[in-house]
Amino acid sequence: MDNLVFSNMLHRPARTLVSVLGIAIGVLLIVFTIGLANGTMRERATREANVGAEIMFRASGTFGLQGAESFRLPLVMTGTLAKIEGVKAAVPLGQTSVEADTNTGSRLIDGVNFKEYAEMARLKIIEGRAIETGDEAMIDTGFQRQKKFKIGDRVNMWERDFTIVGTYEPAAGGRIKIPLQTMQAQLGGENQCTAILISIKEGFTAQQVADTIHEKFPDNQIIFTKDLEELYMSGFPAMNVFLNVIIGVAAVISALVILLTMYTTVTERTRQIGILKSLGMSNAQIAWTIAQEAMLISFCGVVAGVVLTVLLRFALTRITTLEVEISPLVLAITLVVGLAGGALGALYPALRAARLDAVEALSYE
């Protein structure tokens, strides 16, 4: 029977190949879309957490992590927090989002006093110099490679040109950094910031220091940077709905491709099915043969889709800073969806083949 399944697939190689590619597109839709969404969020969360601080202190009522917060946290609180037992350093941070040619349509920008921020985040200047004042900007080397920027090039934000004066490593926080004073003036937040980054002294835990800070400032938000990845992943409910829709659409595509392929196969092989029945093959065996062929095509389509995703991921990471995460869980879900779609698509053709009358099938032309 296995030989019969393989011979059926090779009987029409072009049609089998088109069917495999059709399923591969559905798989690519699932794996790549989910991988791009998760990879992008995890990469951003990793950069946000890679600032050398264990705690992010924010104003009460601050919502989200998208850089849409207003400047409501007084800078004088930086000195107050720095004096709390267990606090090694407290650094003010301004964050906002500007329009950009990214997959999300916006880019996170950091406003910092670069010397103290770099000391906390352990940043090293690779080329040029640190930002000081005015319309100056620094970028990380990954962003520089992607955009092919050089020292002295300009980045347009708020309909103004910011001159790139230096690059740094490693990537931490927003990919573009400008002087905090410049951001404050632009957004009307003089002597204020959106968050304060807090690093912890040895011998103390982040939880201990957070409890002390909470006692002094019970209304303010305290976020552990180690939790940023989880917060990013759970902070986009609409994204989860979108990804579920993508999975559903891909499953339907796979099922329809298999349905069309196997229905055509049964129609073309009506006489052959009659011969098999006349030789004693049962209805269940005939239906199982059709189902096996469909699931084998589905499996090949899943493998082809994963290979295409890996190739696309390789090309994408070469020319952009986007990350595509290919997790075992997503691959397992994709395999199940692909095989389930193939099984459902083959259900009607298999039942139709099993119900064919042997005499009528033998006389079919």
Beta strands, then each sheet from edge to edge (+ up, - down):
strand 1: 55-58
strand 2: 73-74
strand 3: 87-99
strand 4: 106-112
strand 5: 124-128
strand 6: 136-140
strand 7: 154-157
strand 8: 160-169
strand 9: 176-179
strand 10: 192-193
strand 11: 195-200
strand 12: 221-224
sheet 1: 5+ 8- 6- 9+ 4+ 3- 11+ 1- 12+
sheet 2: 2+ 10-
sheet 3: 5+ 8- 7+
end
